Amino acid sequence: MQDRMDVISLIRKHATRNPRQKAYCDGVAENSLTYAELIRRADAVAESLRNRGCQPGDRCGLLMPEGGEFLVSALGILIARLCVAPIGVFVPQAEIDFVIEAAQLHWFLLSDSKLVRFPLASPVDESDDKDFRACDPAYIRFTSGSTGRRKGVLLGHSTILERLVAANDLLKIGSQDNVWFNLPMADHFIVSTLLYLSRGATILSPKKSYLWPAAAQQATVVYGDPGFYRELIKSDISNLDSARLVISTTAPLPSQVAAEFLEKFAIPLNPALGMIELGLLTINFRRDKCDSVGIMMPAYKATILNENNLVRIGQTGELQINGPGLLDAYLAPWRPKSKLLGTHGFPTGDYARFDAEGYLFLLGRGKNRITLGSVQFFCEEIESTLNGLPGIDESRVYLDSGILSAELVGPLNSTDWIAESLETKLESAKIPTIFKIVSSLPRTPNGKISRIIE
């Protein structure tokens, strides 16, 4: 079983070569894990799962706090050849119940090695799980559900390997790297956690802000979302001199945040685009194209279509992707990759355009497209402009009874000035009529802005 090529084999080889190297560190010495400890403890988890009746191909949920125990348990599940379905501890019970039902989990591993069995789990496909098992299943994660029903994305072992190779063509993660990782492990397990470990890097994941200076001093790669970088800009940390690459993902990067980060740390903040179904697709290294998510990873081919017709450079259409590491299937209901891909690959539902230099600009989700009169636009387009105004940290644009409205989060005392500030930046039809100051925006269980208007 150990001779089988998978991501565990790569981590195990590194543990053999460099057993004392740190695999994980959260800033507290006793919580650190060397590669030797990581593999030894993960093997023990796998043996325990087998002894308790888990069978290869079973689906196993994982619910425990971020950190070393999560990593050990997730790898143990994979070593036992179970399919892991990590769930963040921050999600409400209703969402946990949804995943258990939608993924038809056989098992659920909790903190302190508590293992729950679901003996009545049903097949997820129409062939008594034969199609599911034929994928050599390794990982299940559900989409955010920001605009509708959440879909379960299935990845097999070989798919994961392909995805990691494609991402590392540009990231170049290696054993010399200390990766300061600031996103939920449950949601970013493949082209984050597993990528770093499979390449022998050290994951730095300080849980408290007072531990940030030590991470900042060591980090060669920083990976987070725009909210984290806002906090970092406001912090007492004065430099990131060891960092060779700083990536912002999960949400559009406001130009103001990018500019303030560059001014403070004298290194660029690089936007990137990743999708659960496809992996890490783009990264932007150009400071003069801050509104772009960057160029495509070399392994992927992107096509933009408008009503099934190819569009010219600069024109807008739906983004479709082909390349390695694409999902093996959707769950709930079961739809294999063969039924999801079209002539040009996977239709993302995102509308975008390329410029003459091959830089990709996202405009918004197809489901977030609004038509007012003869003007058609995307919610994200207006939100990006709003988020660049002083005092606005984030926003949500939507139609309320046919009236274009915006919810705003940030240290604002008034909204009277906003419409006038937008007059030179947006067409008049795209300027919201109603602005509301709110303490927070509605979120999906994965942390994305919910587009469902109640």
Secondary structure, DSSP 8 states (H G I E B T S, - for coil): -TTS-SHHHHHHHHHHH-TTSEEEE-S-GGG-EEHHHHHHHHHHHHHHHHHTT--TT-EEEEE--SSHHHHHHHHHHHHTT-EEEE--TTS-HHHHHHHHHHTT-SEEEEGGG-EEE-TT---SSSSTTHHHHHT-EEEEEE---SSS---EEEEEHHHHHHHHHHHHHHH---TT-EEEE-S-TTTSIIIIIIHHHHTT-EEE--SSGGGHHHHHHH-SEEEE-HHHHHHHHHSS----TT-SEEEE-SS---HHHHHHHHHHHSS--EEEEEETTTEEEEE---GGGTTS-BEE-TT-EEEEEETTEE--TT--EEEEEESTT--SEEETTTEEHHHH-BTTBEEEEEEEEE-TTS-EEEEEEGGGEEEETTEEEEHHHHHHHHTTSTT--EEEEEEETTEEEEEEESS-S--TTHHHHHTTTS-GGGS-SEEEE-S---B-TTS-B-----
